[in-house]
Amino acid sequence: MSRRTAHALFYCGLAAFLGTFLVYPTIGVFAKTFYFNGRFSLDLFLATVTGPVVLAAAAHSLVLSIVAVLLTSLIAVPLALFVSNYEFKFKILATGLVLVPMIMPPFVGAIGIQRIFARYGLVNMLFGLAPFDWFAGAGFAGVAFLQALHLFPIMYLNVTAALSNIDPQLTEAAQSSGAPPWRVFKDISFPLMMPGFLSGAVIVFLWSFTDLGTPLVLGYRRLLAVEIFDRVAAINNDPTGPAMVVLVILLTVLVMFLFKRFFADDDLTIGSKGYRSRALRTPSRPMAAFMYAYIGVILVLSLLPHLGLVLTSVAQQWFVTPFPTEITLGFFGEAVRSEGVAVSVRNSVLYSSVSTVLDILLGVIIAYFVLRQRIRAGWLVDAVVMLPIALPGLILAFGYVATFSGTFLDPLKNPAPLLIIGYAVRRLPYCFRAAYAGLQQVGVAFEEAARVSGASPAKAVTSITAPLIAANIIAGGILSFMFAVLEVSESMVLAVKKEFFPITRQIYAMLGMIPDGDYVASALGVLCMVFLAAGIVAASALMGRHLGKMFRM
């Protein structure tokens, strides 16, 4: 096969897959919004987005996203600066615990945090406070708090990676000239870390803007994501749902455009490569005390949802006491024996396994063509493949419902194919970026030597390159599988019938069920948490310092 033919087949295959399951559903949502009563019209869209309910929900969602970015920045930037500039005791432990919030979806953490701050919960009982339910009616503040605790590791990874790319000679020169630390940060570190910081900020903003599980669990419904979710079942009778999705898409595109146009400037990093490694400093006693206090407070707060979930999952008796007075593992047994849970586990394993295989195949092929084949417009292919990392699952899921209802892929009849494809589309960036990083580390000389020896290009790749990047492929596959298992928005929107429920949909369905629904749901959440923790540890061991690249745009 000639090089030109291979490139043509690659473009056709990529366009067919992403065109059908990424672009086409988006076009379908636009069609339902602007092609109304047999003609093109802006009336439906304008009437929907100017309505008081949608305007209020959009305003609340925007403010929530901004607050989430601010809170995650306040948490993550100081942590990244401490880790990047200082050597201190328990640093390895602290940096490991910082990533713990990623091992649990925030809507699952909402179960635990409500227990911790309940009227007779751990906080009030432990500190002798008057009975007060901190999260009763907390609404907006509660959602923002939980989102910040879950999302700050993504900001931390991006900022840490950006700081590691700054030439230490620049900051050392400023320090030697007598500039105070705050001035060094303001004039040197912050401008140079801006691309990484804003990359994390965009991901946090978009994730918060379309978060569905957390507000549903906390009972805060005045958000666009919840308004859209409420209209999924009536999509064929209520046209306002697609109009709201179009509004979300337009706002998402606007945020992405502003980021790329005004902030993602490569010139900010000129002179920041090809440097010696950074020399870490030993903090002064006052600085060390401040660092330990700050890191300690952040870790305690970020681990509270996990603590609450674990305690709830084993609590046989827990009332008017700080901790359970009787412990049981029965809820774990009930979770394992429950027919609904067993079905949801099988479904999640099936959906996620197939989607991960698709991601690995596509990710490796795309990375190879972009990096090794040097295809035309490789930068554009890279950008398109990475786009789903910023694409809200809610948009994709609603697009599938709007586009494929009434077809052989109708999610209301059998959502399994679209769940698998949706998981694959949104997790493709993990496998692509992992394979890309592996190919960057493996010199092309190995393949060239194999070809000189008479091996075909395919044989050279499968026999030489693939084994050398196996660790990266496995790491990307682990991340894709884990986050597919714990996907919330697509699972909530597409899985309507119980026999197709994945794990996260089953957990949500069990909340509030009498008598032990919350406890069994907590036990299932703990099992998911352990599973995800093991996966992140494995991926981190395989990817090392490249793990942070998996969460960058």
C-alpha angles and dihedrals in degrees: 000000000000122000091245092052091049091051092048092051090048093053092046094049094046092046091049094051100041092034093055100040104027110025101030096054089050091051089048091057090050090049092053089050103044103025100069129161091358098307142075112266140160092203097095094046094046093044091051100045093044094051115112094240095051094041091052092046092048092049092049091048093050093047091046091052092049091049090049091053092048094048094046089048092051089051102038106038096059090044091052092048092051093049095043098047108030140056113214141157118281090015094140091049092047094049089049094050091049088069094050095094088065092066094073132050109241094237088060089047088054088067091057098040091053089057093049094051099033122128090266095022132130097277097051095041096043095050097034095243125161113269105275129153103224094192098041102113091352087129109150095021092049093051092047091048094051093044091052092050091051100041104041093087089063090054090044093053092049095047093045091051091049093049091050089058094058116103104244090213089072094058093039091054090052092048093048089053089060100258113156118240094256090053092049090052094046097046103029117015101037098050091047095047092046097101092054093042093051092045089058091043092055092050092048092046095050093042092051092044093058101030108137108169100057098053091044093055093044092045096240105139104165094101132101093240092057093044089053092047091053090057099049095090091052097041093127093049102033113055094183091083095067090044090056091048089053088052090053091048092051092049090047092050090047092053091047092048093050090048094050096038103045109015113027092078115155090202088076090072099048110135094016099108133074096038137135119264119278117263108227118222130221108240122235117250095261091047092046091051091050092047094050092046093048095045091044094053092047093049093048092050094044092050095049095088090051092048092049092049093049093047092048091050093057101033113120091164121015118152131130090352131101092236135021113282093205125038128205138171090201094106090060089052090047090050092051094045096044111110092216092051092047090052092048092050092050090047094049093048091049096045094044096044094053093043091050092052088052091049093050093049094045095040095053094044094048093045090050094051093045097046106025104028093040092216120196114270090015089155089058092050089050091051094047093048091049092047095088090065086071095035111104112235089223091064094048094046094048089047090055092051092047095045107035101037109121093022131098086270093055104152092204088065101035118354095179098098093047093043089054093046093043091051090048095049095049095044096043092096091064095057093039094051092044092051091044091054090049093051090049089057095046113072119231089231090084092059092043091053090051092050092049087054089057102265118142118241090254092049091048091052097045096041102037114016101036096056091048093054095037092110091055092046091050092048092051090046092051092052092046092050095046097048091043090055090051098040110137114180099048091043093050095048102038103035105074102147120067094231089064098044116131120209099273092049090049092051091053091047091053096053112109094010113143130273108000105359096121092047095049090044089052091050090051089047091053091052089051090048093053091046093051093045091055090049094051091048090051093046091047091051091051099041100034113181091357091072091091090060089067090070098046128097 
